Structure formats: C-alpha cells, structure tokens
Amino acid sequence: MSRICEITGKKMIVGNKVSHSNIKTKRRFYPNLQTKKFYIPEEDKWITLKVSTSAIRNINKKGISACIKEAREKGFLKV
C-alpha cells in the first residue's frame, strides 16, 4: 500500500541530506502515517484508514463524517 494519507493527501517529499562537510545527497521525507479504525455513526460501520497524525487532529476537531466528505471531494479517498 502506498504511503499517502487518505484524508489530507500528504505523501513523501524529496529533499537533501546535508553532511557536516556540506555534501548534499538526496533523501526522502515520509509523512507520519498511522493505520486507524474509525466508527461512522451515520452508516453504522467501522472503517480502517491510513491517516497522518495531522489528519487525526482534524478528525478530532471536525468529525469523521466531515473529513471523509472533504477527502472524497478532493479525490483522496476512493471509498
């Protein structure tokens, strides 16, 4: 499975690793992804999502239904 947040769309970005002697080599920065189960009361079912920790904070703030609706509109969630 890919390392992309299903709510916010966060994914890997590329940057440079800089050594003490200032030599730059390419490296990857991965998002902090967690696999979590969420309960959707409107549909009366559990859903498992791979979400970033910032998405978990958004879900706690807005609610799972609003976040899923937003993610579907933006095309991040295919469910």
N, C-alpha and C positions, 0 to 999 in steps of 0.2 A: 504494500500500500504506500502511496506517496506521502511525503512529509509536508502536507498542506493542511492548514486549519480549515475545517468545513464551515465555520461561521464567519470568520473575518477574511479568509483567503490568504493569510500570511504564509509565506514559503521561504525557502532558502535564498539567501543573497550571497554574492561573492565579494570578497574584499582581499586585502593584503595582510599577510603575517609579516611583521617588521621585526627583524632581529636587532640585537644590541648594536651590531655594526651597520644597521640601516639597510640590510639586504631585504628586498621585498619578494615574497613568494605568495602565490595565490592560495587562498583558503576559503572555506565555506562557513557561513553563519546560519545555523539552523534555528527555527523558532522553538520555543519551549512548549512542545505538544504533549497533551495528556489524553488518554482514552477514558472517557467518562460516560456513564449511563444517566440519562435524564428522563424524568417522568413527564409526559404530556397529558394533563388532565382533560383537555378537550377531546382528544382521541382515545383516552383511557388506555395508553400503552407506554412502554419504555422504549427509548431509542438510544443507541450507542453512537457517539460521535467522537472523532479525533479533533480536539479543540486546543487552542493555545490558552495559556493562563490568562491573557488579557481578555479572551473571549469568555472564559468562565466568570470573570468580573462583570462583563457586560450582561451575561445571562442572569447573574445575581441582581443586577441593577434593573434591567428592563423586563426580565422574564423570558422563559424558554420559547414561548409561542411567538413573541415579537421578534426575537433574534432569528428563529427559523424562517419566519416570513421574510425578513430582511435579506437573509442569505439566499433564499430561493429567488428573490427579485434580482439580486446581483449575480446569480448564476453560480454561486459557490457550492450550494447544496443541491444534489440531484434527486433527492428523495421526494 
